[in-house]
Amino acid sequence: MLSLGKTIISSAVFEEKFACDLKKCRGHCCLQGDSGAPLEEPEGKVLEEIWPVIRGYMRPEGIRAVEEKGSSVIDSDGDLVTPLIGNAECAYAQYKDGIYYCAIENAWHDKMISFRKPVSCHLFPIRITHYEQFDALNYEELKICRPAFRRGMKENIPVYVFLKESLIRLYGEKWYNELLVAAREIRRNKSI
């Protein structure tokens, strides 16, 4: 574990390798779990505001799910999450050529919105637990991500490097630069 600012980071974030391989995993993280993607409180409001735009990127069943349940919902644990289609995939998941994509992110890529996607999705496979004094960043290993593990190992990409953009999005460039210094120190100590 590493303490950095108001975060505590699992050693797996430094030790494990990861690089998404969408052609092999087929975007199944959009299907994983018994609940939608976790949302930060402001993200629920953002999804409500951008709904008219992202609606045009969604499948009919996803649109129906949002119209019936709302752009965000409270799950059985009392957490704010994205709605699901039935009890399966995220309502915002598009399906094209056998691969699941994020309708929100596709609208962002088209410069239709300034919100990329929920930070929990952008940070995957890191999951954050918020506590009063700090955030705990933990690496979540899932079977569906085996192609990402293999690609990360082959290309030697640690989790924190793969997630550079999303970590900067959440904690800022100064924090990330301090993380890089800590990672170098961890590597140096392991080689001694």
C-alpha positions in Angstrom: 0.0 0.0 0.0 1.1 3.5 -0.7 -0.2 6.7 0.9 -0.2 9.7 -1.5 -2.0 12.9 -0.6 -5.6 11.9 0.3 -5.3 8.5 -1.4 -4.2 5.0 -0.3 -3.1 2.9 -3.3 -3.0 -0.8 -3.4 0.4 -2.3 -4.4 -1.3 -4.2 -7.2 -1.8 -0.9 -9.0 2.0 -0.8 -9.4 2.7 -4.5 -9.7 0.0 -5.7 -12.1 0.0 -5.2 -15.9 -3.0 -4.1 -17.8 -3.9 -2.8 -21.3 -7.5 -3.1 -22.6 -7.8 -5.3 -25.7 -11.3 -4.5 -26.9 -11.2 -6.8 -29.9 -10.7 -9.7 -27.6 -12.7 -8.8 -24.5 -15.5 -7.4 -26.6 -16.3 -4.7 -24.0 -17.8 -7.2 -21.5 -17.1 -4.8 -18.6 -20.3 -3.1 -19.7 -22.1 -6.4 -18.8 -20.2 -7.3 -15.6 -21.7 -7.1 -12.2 -25.1 -7.1 -10.6 -25.5 -3.3 -10.7 -24.7 -0.4 -13.1 -21.5 1.5 -13.2 -20.8 3.4 -10.0 -21.4 7.2 -10.3 -20.0 10.1 -8.4 -22.9 12.4 -7.1 -22.3 15.1 -9.7 -22.2 12.6 -12.5 -25.9 11.7 -12.0 -26.8 15.3 -12.7 -24.5 15.4 -15.7 -26.1 12.3 -17.2 -29.5 13.9 -16.8 -28.3 17.1 -18.6 -26.7 15.3 -21.5 -29.4 12.7 -21.9 -31.0 14.5 -25.0 -27.6 14.2 -26.8 -26.5 10.7 -25.8 -30.0 9.3 -26.4 -29.2 9.5 -30.2 -26.2 7.1 -29.6 -28.1 4.5 -27.7 -29.9 1.3 -28.6 -33.7 1.2 -28.2 -33.6 -1.0 -25.2 -31.1 1.3 -23.5 -33.4 4.3 -24.2 -36.3 2.4 -22.7 -34.4 1.6 -19.6 -33.4 5.2 -19.0 -36.9 6.4 -19.8 -38.4 3.9 -17.3 -35.7 4.1 -14.5 -34.0 7.5 -15.0 -30.6 8.5 -16.2 -29.1 7.2 -12.9 -30.5 5.0 -10.2 -29.9 3.9 -6.6 -28.9 0.2 -6.4 -29.6 -2.3 -3.7 -26.5 -1.1 -1.7 -27.8 2.5 -1.8 -25.2 3.6 -4.3 -25.8 5.8 -7.3 -25.2 3.8 -10.6 -26.1 3.8 -14.2 -29.4 2.0 -15.0 -29.3 -1.5 -16.5 -31.2 -3.1 -19.4 -33.1 -5.8 -17.4 -30.5 -7.2 -15.0 -27.7 -7.3 -17.6 -25.7 -4.6 -19.4 -25.5 -0.9 -18.8 -28.2 1.1 -20.5 -25.6 3.3 -22.1 -23.9 0.3 -23.8 -23.9 0.3 -27.6 -23.5 -3.0 -29.4 -21.8 -3.0 -32.8 -20.0 -5.8 -34.7 -20.0 -8.0 -31.6 -18.4 -5.4 -29.3 -20.0 -3.3 -26.5 -19.0 0.4 -26.6 -20.1 3.3 -24.4 -22.6 5.6 -26.0 -21.5 8.4 -23.6 -17.9 8.1 -24.7 -18.9 7.9 -28.4 -20.8 11.2 -28.1 -17.7 12.6 -26.4 -15.5 11.4 -29.2 -17.8 13.1 -31.6 -17.4 16.3 -29.6 -21.1 16.4 -28.8 -20.6 16.6 -25.1 -17.7 17.5 -22.8 -18.3 14.6 -20.3 -16.2 11.5 -21.4 -17.9 8.8 -19.3 -18.3 8.0 -15.6 -15.0 8.1 -13.8 -15.5 4.5 -12.5 -15.6 3.3 -16.1 -12.6 5.4 -17.1 -10.6 4.1 -14.1 -11.5 0.4 -14.6 -9.8 -1.9 -13.4 -9.2 0.4 -10.4 -12.1 0.7 -8.1 -12.3 3.6 -5.6 -13.8 3.5 -2.1 -14.3 6.9 -0.7 -13.8 7.3 3.1 -14.0 10.5 5.1 -10.2 11.0 5.3 -9.0 9.3 2.1 -9.8 7.4 -1.1 -8.7 3.8 -1.3 -7.6 2.8 -4.8 -7.8 -1.0 -5.3 -7.1 -3.1 -8.4 -10.0 -5.4 -9.4 -9.1 -8.5 -11.3 -11.9 -10.0 -13.4 -11.9 -13.1 -15.7 -13.3 -11.0 -18.5 -10.1 -8.9 -18.5 -7.7 -11.8 -19.1 -6.9 -10.4 -22.6 -6.0 -7.1 -21.0 -3.7 -8.9 -18.5 -2.0 -10.7 -21.3 -1.6 -7.6 -23.4 -0.4 -5.6 -20.4 2.2 -8.3 -19.6 3.3 -8.5 -23.3 3.7 -4.8 -23.6 4.9 -4.3 -20.0 2.2 -1.7 -19.1 1.5 -1.3 -15.3 -2.1 -0.5 -14.3 -1.1 3.1 -13.2 0.5 3.8 -16.6 -2.5 2.4 -18.6 -4.8 4.6 -16.5 -2.7 7.8 -16.6 -5.4 9.9 -18.3 -8.2 8.8 -16.0 -6.0 9.2 -12.8 -5.0 12.7 -13.9 -8.7 13.4 -14.6 -9.6 12.5 -11.1 -6.6 13.6 -9.0 -4.7 16.1 -11.2 -1.3 16.1 -12.9 0.7 17.0 -9.8 -0.7 14.0 -7.9 0.1 11.8 -10.9 3.7 13.0 -11.1 4.1 12.2 -7.4 2.7 8.8 -8.2 5.4 8.3 -10.9 8.1 9.2 -8.4 6.7 6.7 -5.9 6.5 4.0 -8.6 10.1 4.6 -9.5 11.1 4.3 -5.8 9.0 1.0 -5.5 10.8 -0.5 -8.5 14.2 0.6 -7.2 13.5 -1.0 -3.8 12.4 -4.2 -5.4 15.6 -4.4 -7.4 17.8 -4.0 -4.4 
